[in-house]
């Protein structure tokens, strides 16, 4: 699985967008992944896996 963010611009960190099979490989069961990016916009956004 991955975590995909909606509405957050990924300027320079496209690999953190969380699109499974497009910008990142799936996170395997019992494995970990740390998303690192700067959230420069303010507001209400949503994410899903």
C-alpha distance matrix in Angstrom:
0.0 3.8 7.1 9.7 13.3 16.2 19.7 19.2 20.8 19.2 22.6 22.4 18.7 17.0 14.4 13.3 12.7 8.9 9.5 7.0 9.9 12.5 12.6 9.9 8.5 4.9 5.2 7.0 8.2 11.0 10.3 10.6 10.5 13.1 13.3 17.0 18.8 21.9 21.9 25.3 25.4 26.3 25.6 23.1 19.7 16.5 12.8 9.9 6.2
3.8 0.0 3.8 6.4 9.9 13.1 16.4 15.6 17.1 15.4 18.9 18.8 15.2 13.6 11.3 9.7 9.1 5.4 7.0 6.0 9.4 10.9 10.1 7.9 7.9 5.6 6.0 9.2 10.9 12.9 11.3 10.3 8.9 10.7 10.1 13.6 15.2 18.2 18.2 21.5 21.8 22.9 22.4 20.3 16.7 13.9 10.2 8.2 5.2
7.1 3.8 0.0 3.8 6.6 10.0 13.2 12.5 14.5 13.4 17.1 17.7 14.1 12.9 11.4 8.8 7.7 5.1 7.6 8.4 12.0 12.6 11.2 9.9 11.1 9.4 9.3 12.5 13.7 15.2 13.6 11.8 9.9 10.4 8.8 12.1 13.1 15.6 15.0 18.4 18.4 19.2 18.7 16.5 13.0 10.3 6.6 5.5 4.4
9.7 6.4 3.8 0.0 3.8 6.7 10.0 9.8 11.7 11.1 14.9 16.0 12.9 11.1 10.7 8.3 5.7 4.3 5.8 8.2 11.7 11.2 10.1 10.1 12.2 11.3 12.2 15.6 17.1 18.8 17.1 15.2 12.9 12.9 10.4 12.9 12.8 14.9 13.8 16.8 16.3 17.5 16.8 14.8 11.0 8.7 5.4 5.5 6.0
13.3 9.9 6.6 3.8 0.0 3.8 6.6 6.3 8.9 9.3 13.1 14.9 12.3 11.1 11.7 8.8 6.2 7.0 8.7 11.7 14.9 13.7 12.1 12.8 15.4 14.8 15.5 19.0 20.3 21.7 19.9 17.5 14.8 13.9 10.7 12.3 11.3 12.6 10.8 13.5 12.7 13.7 13.1 11.4 7.7 6.3 4.4 6.9 8.9
16.2 13.1 10.0 6.7 3.8 0.0 3.8 5.7 8.4 10.2 13.6 16.2 14.2 12.8 14.2 11.9 8.7 10.0 10.7 13.9 16.9 15.3 14.2 15.6 18.3 17.9 18.9 22.3 23.6 25.2 23.5 21.3 18.6 17.6 14.3 15.5 13.8 14.2 11.8 13.6 11.8 12.7 11.5 9.8 6.2 5.6 5.8 8.5 11.3
19.7 16.4 13.2 10.0 6.6 3.8 0.0 3.8 6.3 9.2 12.0 15.2 14.0 13.1 15.4 13.1 10.4 12.7 13.4 17.0 19.6 17.5 16.0 17.9 21.0 21.0 21.9 25.5 26.9 28.3 26.4 23.8 20.9 19.3 15.8 16.0 13.5 13.0 10.2 11.0 8.8 10.0 9.3 8.7 6.0 7.6 9.0 12.1 15.0
19.2 15.6 12.5 9.8 6.3 5.7 3.8 0.0 3.8 6.3 9.1 12.2 10.9 10.8 13.0 10.5 8.6 11.5 13.1 16.6 19.2 17.0 14.8 16.4 19.7 20.0 20.6 24.3 25.9 26.8 24.6 21.7 18.6 16.6 12.9 12.6 9.8 9.3 6.7 8.1 7.0 9.1 9.7 9.8 7.3 9.0 9.6 12.8 15.2
20.8 17.1 14.5 11.7 8.9 8.4 6.3 3.8 0.0 3.8 5.8 9.2 8.8 8.7 11.8 10.2 8.6 12.2 13.4 17.1 19.0 16.2 13.8 16.1 19.7 20.7 21.6 25.4 27.5 28.5 25.9 23.0 19.5 17.6 13.8 12.8 9.6 9.1 7.7 8.0 7.9 11.1 12.4 13.3 11.0 12.6 12.8 15.7 17.6
19.2 15.4 13.4 11.1 9.3 10.2 9.2 6.3 3.8 0.0 3.8 6.1 5.1 5.3 8.3 7.2 6.6 10.3 11.9 15.3 16.8 14.1 11.1 13.3 17.0 18.4 19.3 23.1 25.4 26.3 23.5 20.6 17.0 15.1 11.4 10.3 7.4 8.2 8.4 9.5 10.7 13.9 15.5 16.0 13.4 14.3 13.6 15.9 17.0
22.6 18.9 17.1 14.9 13.1 13.6 12.0 9.1 5.8 3.8 0.0 3.8 5.5 6.8 10.1 9.9 10.0 13.7 15.1 18.4 19.4 16.3 13.3 15.6 19.4 21.3 22.2 26.0 28.5 29.3 26.2 23.3 19.5 17.4 13.9 12.0 8.8 8.8 9.7 9.7 11.5 15.1 17.3 18.5 16.4 17.8 17.3 19.7 20.8
22.4 18.8 17.7 16.0 14.9 16.2 15.2 12.2 9.2 6.1 3.8 0.0 3.8 6.0 8.5 9.3 10.5 13.9 15.3 18.1 18.6 15.7 12.4 14.4 18.0 20.4 21.2 24.8 27.6 28.2 24.9 22.0 18.3 16.3 13.3 11.2 8.8 9.8 11.9 12.4 14.7 18.3 20.6 21.6 19.3 20.2 19.2 21.2 21.6
18.7 15.2 14.1 12.9 12.3 14.2 14.0 10.9 8.8 5.1 5.5 3.8 0.0 3.8 5.4 5.5 7.4 10.4 12.4 15.0 15.9 13.4 9.8 11.3 14.8 16.9 17.5 21.1 23.9 24.5 21.2 18.4 14.6 12.8 9.7 8.2 6.5 8.8 10.9 12.5 14.7 17.8 19.7 20.2 17.5 17.9 16.3 18.1 18.2
17.0 13.6 12.9 11.1 11.1 12.8 13.1 10.8 8.7 5.3 6.8 6.0 3.8 0.0 3.8 5.3 5.4 8.4 9.4 12.2 12.8 10.0 6.6 9.0 12.8 15.0 16.4 20.0 22.9 24.1 21.0 18.6 15.0 14.1 11.0 10.7 9.3 11.7 12.9 14.5 15.9 19.0 20.3 20.3 17.2 17.1 15.3 16.6 16.5
14.4 11.3 11.4 10.7 11.7 14.2 15.4 13.0 11.8 8.3 10.1 8.5 5.4 3.8 0.0 3.8 5.6 6.9 8.5 10.3 10.8 8.8 5.0 5.9 9.5 11.9 13.0 16.6 19.7 20.8 17.5 15.4 11.8 11.5 9.1 9.6 9.7 13.0 14.5 16.8 18.4 21.1 22.3 21.9 18.6 17.9 15.4 16.0 15.1
13.3 9.7 8.8 8.3 8.8 11.9 13.1 10.5 10.2 7.2 9.9 9.3 5.5 5.3 3.8 0.0 3.8 5.4 8.4 10.6 12.3 10.9 7.3 7.5 10.7 12.0 12.4 16.1 18.7 19.5 16.4 13.8 10.1 9.1 5.9 6.9 7.0 10.4 11.5 14.4 15.8 18.2 19.2 18.7 15.5 14.8 12.3 13.3 12.9
12.7 9.1 7.7 5.7 6.2 8.7 10.4 8.6 8.6 6.6 10.0 10.5 7.4 5.4 5.6 3.8 0.0 3.8 5.8 9.0 11.1 9.3 6.6 7.8 11.2 12.1 13.3 17.0 19.4 20.8 18.2 15.9 12.6 12.0 8.7 10.0 9.3 11.9 11.9 14.5 15.0 17.2 17.7 16.9 13.4 12.5 10.1 11.1 11.2
8.9 5.4 5.1 4.3 7.0 10.0 12.7 11.5 12.2 10.3 13.7 13.9 10.4 8.4 6.9 5.4 3.8 0.0 3.8 5.9 8.8 8.2 6.3 5.9 8.5 8.6 9.9 13.5 15.9 17.6 15.2 13.4 10.6 11.1 8.7 11.3 11.7 14.6 14.6 17.6 18.0 19.8 19.8 18.3 14.6 12.8 9.6 9.3 8.3
9.5 7.0 7.6 5.8 8.7 10.7 13.4 13.1 13.4 11.9 15.1 15.3 12.4 9.4 8.5 8.4 5.8 3.8 0.0 3.8 6.3 5.4 5.3 6.1 8.3 8.7 11.3 14.5 17.0 19.4 17.3 16.2 13.7 14.7 12.5 14.8 14.9 17.6 17.4 20.0 20.0 21.9 21.6 20.0 16.2 14.1 11.1 10.3 9.1
7.0 6.0 8.4 8.2 11.7 13.9 17.0 16.6 17.1 15.3 18.4 18.1 15.0 12.2 10.3 10.6 9.0 5.9 3.8 0.0 3.8 5.5 6.6 5.6 5.8 5.6 8.8 11.6 14.3 17.0 15.2 14.8 13.1 14.9 13.7 16.5 17.4 20.4 20.5 23.3 23.5 25.2 24.8 22.9 19.1 16.6 13.2 11.4 9.0
9.9 9.4 12.0 11.7 14.9 16.9 19.6 19.2 19.0 16.8 19.4 18.6 15.9 12.8 10.8 12.3 11.1 8.8 6.3 3.8 0.0 3.8 6.3 5.7 5.3 6.8 10.5 12.7 15.9 18.7 16.7 16.7 15.0 17.1 16.0 18.5 19.3 22.5 23.0 25.6 25.9 28.0 27.9 26.2 22.4 20.1 16.8 15.1 12.7
12.5 10.9 12.6 11.2 13.7 15.3 17.5 17.0 16.2 14.1 16.3 15.7 13.4 10.0 8.8 10.9 9.3 8.2 5.4 5.5 3.8 0.0 3.8 5.8 7.5 9.7 13.0 15.8 19.0 21.5 19.2 18.5 16.1 17.5 15.7 17.6 17.7 20.6 21.1 23.2 23.6 26.0 26.1 24.8 21.1 19.4 16.5 15.6 14.0
12.6 10.1 11.2 10.1 12.1 14.2 16.0 14.8 13.8 11.1 13.3 12.4 9.8 6.6 5.0 7.3 6.6 6.3 5.3 6.6 6.3 3.8 0.0 3.8 7.2 9.7 12.2 15.5 18.7 20.7 17.9 16.6 13.7 14.5 12.4 14.0 14.1 17.2 18.0 20.3 21.1 23.6 24.2 23.2 19.6 18.2 15.4 15.1 13.8
9.9 7.9 9.9 10.1 12.8 15.6 17.9 16.4 16.1 13.3 15.6 14.4 11.3 9.0 5.9 7.5 7.8 5.9 6.1 5.6 5.7 5.8 3.8 0.0 3.8 6.4 8.6 11.8 15.2 17.0 14.2 13.2 10.6 12.1 11.0 13.2 14.3 17.8 18.9 21.6 22.7 24.9 25.4 24.1 20.5 18.7 15.4 14.6 12.5
8.5 7.9 11.1 12.2 15.4 18.3 21.0 19.7 19.7 17.0 19.4 18.0 14.8 12.8 9.5 10.7 11.2 8.5 8.3 5.8 5.3 7.5 7.2 3.8 0.0 3.8 6.5 8.9 12.5 14.7 12.1 12.1 10.5 13.1 12.9 15.6 17.4 21.0 22.0 25.0 26.0 28.0 28.2 26.7 23.0 20.8 17.2 15.6 12.8
4.9 5.6 9.4 11.3 14.8 17.9 21.0 20.0 20.7 18.4 21.3 20.4 16.9 15.0 11.9 12.0 12.1 8.6 8.7 5.6 6.8 9.7 9.7 6.4 3.8 0.0 3.8 6.1 9.3 11.9 10.0 10.5 9.7 12.7 13.0 16.3 18.3 21.8 22.4 25.7 26.3 27.8 27.7 25.7 22.1 19.4 15.7 13.5 10.1
5.2 6.0 9.3 12.2 15.5 18.9 21.9 20.6 21.6 19.3 22.2 21.2 17.5 16.4 13.0 12.4 13.3 9.9 11.3 8.8 10.5 13.0 12.2 8.6 6.5 3.8 0.0 3.8 6.6 8.5 6.4 6.8 6.9 10.4 11.5 15.1 17.7 21.2 22.0 25.5 26.4 27.6 27.6 25.6 22.2 19.5 15.8 13.7 10.4
7.0 9.2 12.5 15.6 19.0 22.3 25.5 24.3 25.4 23.1 26.0 24.8 21.1 20.0 16.6 16.1 17.0 13.5 14.5 11.6 12.7 15.8 15.5 11.8 8.9 6.1 3.8 0.0 3.8 6.3 5.3 7.8 9.4 13.1 14.9 18.4 21.2 24.8 25.6 29.2 30.1 31.1 31.0 28.8 25.5 22.6 18.9 16.4 12.8
8.2 10.9 13.7 17.1 20.3 23.6 26.9 25.9 27.5 25.4 28.5 27.6 23.9 22.9 19.7 18.7 19.4 15.9 17.0 14.3 15.9 19.0 18.7 15.2 12.5 9.3 6.6 3.8 0.0 3.8 5.4 8.4 11.0 14.5 16.6 20.2 23.1 26.5 27.0 30.7 31.4 32.1 31.6 29.2 26.1 23.0 19.4 16.7 13.2
11.0 12.9 15.2 18.8 21.7 25.2 28.3 26.8 28.5 26.3 29.3 28.2 24.5 24.1 20.8 19.5 20.8 17.6 19.4 17.0 18.7 21.5 20.7 17.0 14.7 11.9 8.5 6.3 3.8 0.0 3.8 6.8 10.3 13.5 16.3 19.7 23.0 26.2 27.0 30.8 31.8 32.3 32.1 29.8 27.0 24.2 20.7 18.4 15.3
10.3 11.3 13.6 17.1 19.9 23.5 26.4 24.6 25.9 23.5 26.2 24.9 21.2 21.0 17.5 16.4 18.2 15.2 17.3 15.2 16.7 19.2 17.9 14.2 12.1 10.0 6.4 5.3 5.4 3.8 0.0 3.8 7.1 10.5 13.4 16.6 20.0 23.4 24.6 28.3 29.5 30.4 30.6 28.6 25.7 23.2 19.7 17.8 14.8
10.6 10.3 11.8 15.2 17.5 21.3 23.8 21.7 23.0 20.6 23.3 22.0 18.4 18.6 15.4 13.8 15.9 13.4 16.2 14.8 16.7 18.5 16.6 13.2 12.1 10.5 6.8 7.8 8.4 6.8 3.8 0.0 3.8 6.8 9.9 13.1 16.5 19.8 21.1 24.8 26.2 27.1 27.5 25.8 23.0 20.8 17.5 16.3 13.8
10.5 8.9 9.9 12.9 14.8 18.6 20.9 18.6 19.5 17.0 19.5 18.3 14.6 15.0 11.8 10.1 12.6 10.6 13.7 13.1 15.0 16.1 13.7 10.6 10.5 9.7 6.9 9.4 11.0 10.3 7.1 3.8 0.0 3.8 6.5 9.6 13.0 16.4 17.9 21.5 23.1 24.3 25.0 23.6 20.7 18.9 15.7 15.1 13.0
13.1 10.7 10.4 12.9 13.9 17.6 19.3 16.6 17.6 15.1 17.4 16.3 12.8 14.1 11.5 9.1 12.0 11.1 14.7 14.9 17.1 17.5 14.5 12.1 13.1 12.7 10.4 13.1 14.5 13.5 10.5 6.8 3.8 0.0 3.8 6.3 9.9 13.1 14.8 18.4 20.3 21.4 22.5 21.5 19.0 17.8 15.0 15.3 14.1
13.3 10.1 8.8 10.4 10.7 14.3 15.8 12.9 13.8 11.4 13.9 13.3 9.7 11.0 9.1 5.9 8.7 8.7 12.5 13.7 16.0 15.7 12.4 11.0 12.9 13.0 11.5 14.9 16.6 16.3 13.4 9.9 6.5 3.8 0.0 3.8 6.7 10.0 11.5 15.0 16.8 18.3 19.4 18.7 16.0 15.1 12.6 13.6 13.0
17.0 13.6 12.1 12.9 12.3 15.5 16.0 12.6 12.8 10.3 12.0 11.2 8.2 10.7 9.6 6.9 10.0 11.3 14.8 16.5 18.5 17.6 14.0 13.2 15.6 16.3 15.1 18.4 20.2 19.7 16.6 13.1 9.6 6.3 3.8 0.0 3.8 7.1 9.6 12.8 15.2 17.0 18.9 18.9 16.6 16.6 14.8 16.4 16.4
18.8 15.2 13.1 12.8 11.3 13.8 13.5 9.8 9.6 7.4 8.8 8.8 6.5 9.3 9.7 7.0 9.3 11.7 14.9 17.4 19.3 17.7 14.1 14.3 17.4 18.3 17.7 21.2 23.1 23.0 20.0 16.5 13.0 9.9 6.7 3.8 0.0 3.8 6.4 9.2 11.9 14.1 16.3 16.8 14.8 15.5 14.3 16.7 17.3
21.9 18.2 15.6 14.9 12.6 14.2 13.0 9.3 9.1 8.2 8.8 9.8 8.8 11.7 13.0 10.4 11.9 14.6 17.6 20.4 22.5 20.6 17.2 17.8 21.0 21.8 21.2 24.8 26.5 26.2 23.4 19.8 16.4 13.1 10.0 7.1 3.8 0.0 3.8 5.9 9.0 11.4 14.1 15.4 14.1 15.7 15.4 18.3 19.6
21.9 18.2 15.0 13.8 10.8 11.8 10.2 6.7 7.7 8.4 9.7 11.9 10.9 12.9 14.5 11.5 11.9 14.6 17.4 20.5 23.0 21.1 18.0 18.9 22.0 22.4 22.0 25.6 27.0 27.0 24.6 21.1 17.9 14.8 11.5 9.6 6.4 3.8 0.0 3.8 5.8 7.8 10.3 11.7 10.7 12.8 13.3 16.6 18.6
25.3 21.5 18.4 16.8 13.5 13.6 11.0 8.1 8.0 9.5 9.7 12.4 12.5 14.5 16.8 14.4 14.5 17.6 20.0 23.3 25.6 23.2 20.3 21.6 25.0 25.7 25.5 29.2 30.7 30.8 28.3 24.8 21.5 18.4 15.0 12.8 9.2 5.9 3.8 0.0 3.8 6.7 10.1 12.5 12.2 15.0 16.1 19.6 21.8
25.4 21.8 18.4 16.3 12.7 11.8 8.8 7.0 7.9 10.7 11.5 14.7 14.7 15.9 18.4 15.8 15.0 18.0 20.0 23.5 25.9 23.6 21.1 22.7 26.0 26.3 26.4 30.1 31.4 31.8 29.5 26.2 23.1 20.3 16.8 15.2 11.9 9.0 5.8 3.8 0.0 3.8 6.7 9.4 9.6 12.9 14.8 18.5 21.2
26.3 22.9 19.2 17.5 13.7 12.7 10.0 9.1 11.1 13.9 15.1 18.3 17.8 19.0 21.1 18.2 17.2 19.8 21.9 25.2 28.0 26.0 23.6 24.9 28.0 27.8 27.6 31.1 32.1 32.3 30.4 27.1 24.3 21.4 18.3 17.0 14.1 11.4 7.8 6.7 3.8 0.0 3.8 7.1 8.7 12.2 14.8 18.5 21.6
25.6 22.4 18.7 16.8 13.1 11.5 9.3 9.7 12.4 15.5 17.3 20.6 19.7 20.3 22.3 19.2 17.7 19.8 21.6 24.8 27.9 26.1 24.2 25.4 28.2 27.7 27.6 31.0 31.6 32.1 30.6 27.5 25.0 22.5 19.4 18.9 16.3 14.1 10.3 10.1 6.7 3.8 0.0 3.8 6.4 10.1 13.2 16.9 20.3
23.1 20.3 16.5 14.8 11.4 9.8 8.7 9.8 13.3 16.0 18.5 21.6 20.2 20.3 21.9 18.7 16.9 18.3 20.0 22.9 26.2 24.8 23.2 24.1 26.7 25.7 25.6 28.8 29.2 29.8 28.6 25.8 23.6 21.5 18.7 18.9 16.8 15.4 11.7 12.5 9.4 7.1 3.8 0.0 3.8 7.0 10.5 13.9 17.5
19.7 16.7 13.0 11.0 7.7 6.2 6.0 7.3 11.0 13.4 16.4 19.3 17.5 17.2 18.6 15.5 13.4 14.6 16.2 19.1 22.4 21.1 19.6 20.5 23.0 22.1 22.2 25.5 26.1 27.0 25.7 23.0 20.7 19.0 16.0 16.6 14.8 14.1 10.7 12.2 9.6 8.7 6.4 3.8 0.0 3.8 7.0 10.6 14.1
16.5 13.9 10.3 8.7 6.3 5.6 7.6 9.0 12.6 14.3 17.8 20.2 17.9 17.1 17.9 14.8 12.5 12.8 14.1 16.6 20.1 19.4 18.2 18.7 20.8 19.4 19.5 22.6 23.0 24.2 23.2 20.8 18.9 17.8 15.1 16.6 15.5 15.7 12.8 15.0 12.9 12.2 10.1 7.0 3.8 0.0 3.8 7.0 10.7
12.8 10.2 6.6 5.4 4.4 5.8 9.0 9.6 12.8 13.6 17.3 19.2 16.3 15.3 15.4 12.3 10.1 9.6 11.1 13.2 16.8 16.5 15.4 15.4 17.2 15.7 15.8 18.9 19.4 20.7 19.7 17.5 15.7 15.0 12.6 14.8 14.3 15.4 13.3 16.1 14.8 14.8 13.2 10.5 7.0 3.8 0.0 3.8 7.1
9.9 8.2 5.5 5.5 6.9 8.5 12.1 12.8 15.7 15.9 19.7 21.2 18.1 16.6 16.0 13.3 11.1 9.3 10.3 11.4 15.1 15.6 15.1 14.6 15.6 13.5 13.7 16.4 16.7 18.4 17.8 16.3 15.1 15.3 13.6 16.4 16.7 18.3 16.6 19.6 18.5 18.5 16.9 13.9 10.6 7.0 3.8 0.0 3.8
6.2 5.2 4.4 6.0 8.9 11.3 15.0 15.2 17.6 17.0 20.8 21.6 18.2 16.5 15.1 12.9 11.2 8.3 9.1 9.0 12.7 14.0 13.8 12.5 12.8 10.1 10.4 12.8 13.2 15.3 14.8 13.8 13.0 14.1 13.0 16.4 17.3 19.6 18.6 21.8 21.2 21.6 20.3 17.5 14.1 10.7 7.1 3.8 0.0
